[in-house]
């Protein structure tokens, strides 16, 4: 068993992560960032939970580009094939659950 103090986790580079668990092909990782990620599409679903800070989650669909603000405790679910981009507002800590090896 392990207690993780997410609010104390830092990293030297944006989107660096602490591996927490590997559960039946899905990884659970704690990310630290102060920079946007890149537009991407995961190979499988992704669950994105903001633990600290705030994030603008951008996504594209047939009707265009959209943005959803995420605050601590908010969850974003990207389905397989959803193009998205996370843009933190300052420092953010995010729990990401996704298929092992996904981008």
C-alpha positions in Angstrom: 0.0 0.0 0.0 1.1 3.5 -0.7 -0.1 7.0 0.0 0.7 9.6 -2.7 0.6 13.3 -1.9 -0.2 14.5 -5.4 0.0 18.2 -4.4 3.7 17.7 -3.6 4.6 16.0 -6.8 6.9 18.0 -9.1 9.0 17.2 -12.1 11.9 18.8 -14.1 10.0 18.7 -17.4 6.4 19.3 -18.4 4.3 16.1 -18.6 6.8 14.1 -16.6 4.9 11.4 -14.7 5.0 9.1 -11.7 3.9 5.6 -12.5 1.3 4.5 -10.0 -0.2 1.3 -11.3 -0.5 -0.9 -14.3 -4.0 -2.5 -14.2 -4.9 -5.1 -16.8 -3.3 -3.2 -19.7 -4.2 0.3 -18.4 -1.7 2.7 -16.8 -2.4 5.0 -13.9 0.0 7.9 -13.9 0.3 11.2 -12.0 1.5 14.0 -14.3 3.0 17.4 -13.5 3.0 20.1 -16.0 3.2 23.8 -16.6 3.0 23.6 -20.4 0.4 22.5 -23.0 0.7 19.0 -24.4 0.2 18.5 -28.1 -2.9 17.7 -30.2 -3.1 13.9 -30.1 -5.4 10.9 -30.5 -5.0 8.1 -28.0 -5.1 4.4 -28.9 -8.0 3.6 -26.6 -9.9 5.6 -24.1 -8.4 8.1 -21.6 -9.6 9.4 -18.3 -8.1 12.7 -17.2 -8.6 13.9 -13.6 -7.4 17.3 -12.5 -6.0 17.0 -9.0 -4.4 20.5 -8.6 -4.5 23.6 -10.7 -6.7 24.2 -13.7 -6.6 22.9 -17.3 -8.3 24.0 -20.5 -9.1 20.8 -22.4 -9.5 21.4 -26.1 -11.0 18.9 -28.4 -12.0 18.6 -32.0 -15.0 16.9 -33.5 -17.1 17.2 -36.7 -18.6 20.5 -35.6 -15.2 22.1 -34.9 -12.9 22.9 -32.0 -14.2 23.2 -28.5 -12.8 24.0 -25.0 -13.8 22.8 -21.6 -12.4 24.3 -18.4 -11.4 21.7 -15.8 -10.8 22.5 -12.1 -9.6 20.2 -9.3 -11.9 17.2 -9.1 -13.1 17.5 -12.7 -12.9 14.5 -15.0 -12.5 14.5 -18.8 -13.2 11.3 -20.7 -11.7 11.0 -24.2 -13.0 8.1 -26.2 -10.9 6.1 -28.7 -10.1 8.4 -31.6 -11.0 11.7 -29.9 -8.4 14.4 -30.8 -7.6 16.5 -27.8 -5.1 18.9 -26.2 -4.6 19.8 -22.5 -3.5 23.4 -21.7 -2.7 24.0 -18.1 -3.2 27.5 -16.5 0.1 27.6 -14.6 1.1 24.4 -12.8 -1.2 21.5 -12.8 -1.2 17.9 -11.5 -3.3 15.4 -13.4 -4.1 11.8 -12.9 -4.3 10.0 -16.3 -5.6 6.5 -16.8 -5.1 5.1 -20.3 -4.2 2.1 -22.3 -0.5 1.1 -21.7 1.7 2.6 -24.4 -0.8 5.2 -25.5 0.6 8.6 -26.5 
